[in-house]
């Protein structure tokens, strides 16, 4: 999105320092600066102001600052608080968006639904979607600021760490269509019990316009309990929903084939992403496409071509023949259970090993949930190696190098398979990548 530095100053109640220049996009990461972009130095564990000179050197044409200092080589905009200014800029950018905005939230599956919905909507025209998991007070406004100038459908992922977060993001993004994937015991350590999680996710529905649409998981009572919060049209998906799957079958690489049934008709679908649990995500994405008038057959094509963001059900085969499931981007009891069942479903009579890291932010339920997952793994006949946590009731290995040494001693290869799963703080993505290439 192109905009002027003077417009940035006006939108943020800031002061222009230097020449008015045209800008193209924005970033908070000095390593991802593009020519003529706006650099947004955020203050967290590290002070982004320390990287303004690097950003200017990499091609940024302007920067925000809250420390009052001017930096040579680019235009500055002095603001009271850079994080608050970013949200104000996102709100301002939303006014320039001509296409439909889709907001997706839920305890599990929101990134996958975002990726699949984007693939479906691409069958009907230009789409701009949140990269990776840009779903918070940084990622959502950045996604808006980096939207194309030409009309496009925007697909935004909306996350929450506490009550009120979704409402704040919706005040910026103003979605026309809202999707709630599911509600589960995720982030209960910060959001509270499941009912509180449901209420937090339901904030998405409060601001939907009357001529918009709410897309809801019919199989989850906590989701449907939020339906009365919107005057918008409602479409349901799932086994008991209006958009549903029948005759589901799973092939040897865990790809699902099914008959998509909907008020718009029926068509065969073969998913391009692995995992039986991806069927419900596909139904949510299909619902978005159908509501936005993507022809049924094109919806099926989009679902078949969809690719997921890194670290989500990526299945690869190592040179040794070992099959590796990299699902290491995040973890909660619901997603770990689904991943364990996916590991069991892989063909091969060799060893099936689950490398499990911490499931974070479960609060008082943490011990019980980790114990339950360990018991489920045993019930499914899986071997478990705990990495960096003893909550599974298993003596934990300390890190990636130790795990690599241990797995090397197992001589894993053809016919064997391994799952790598843990919350982002567990840092297991590098482990999955090493296993896939060793």
Secondary structure, DSSP 8 states (H G I E B T S, - for coil): -EEEHHHHHHHTT-EEES---EEE-EES-GGG--TT-EE---BSSSBGGGGHHHHHHTT--EEEESS----TTSEEEE-S-HHHHHHHHHHHHHTT--S-EEEEE-SS-HHHHHHHHHHHHGGGS-EEE--TT--STTHHHHHHHTS-SS--EEEEE---SSTTHHHHHHHHH--SEEEE----S-SHHHH-SHHHHHHHHHHHHHT--TTSEEEEETT-HHHHTTGGG--SEEEEESTTSSBEEEEEEE-TT-EEEEEEEETTEEEEEEEEEE-TTHHHHHHHHHHHHHHTT--HHHHHHHHHH----TTSSEEEE-TTS-EEEE--S---HHHHHHHHHHHHHS--SS-EEEEE----S-GGGHHHHHHHHHHHHHHTT-EEEEBS--TTSS--B-SHHHHHHHHHHTT--TT-EEEEE--GGG--HHHHHHHHH-
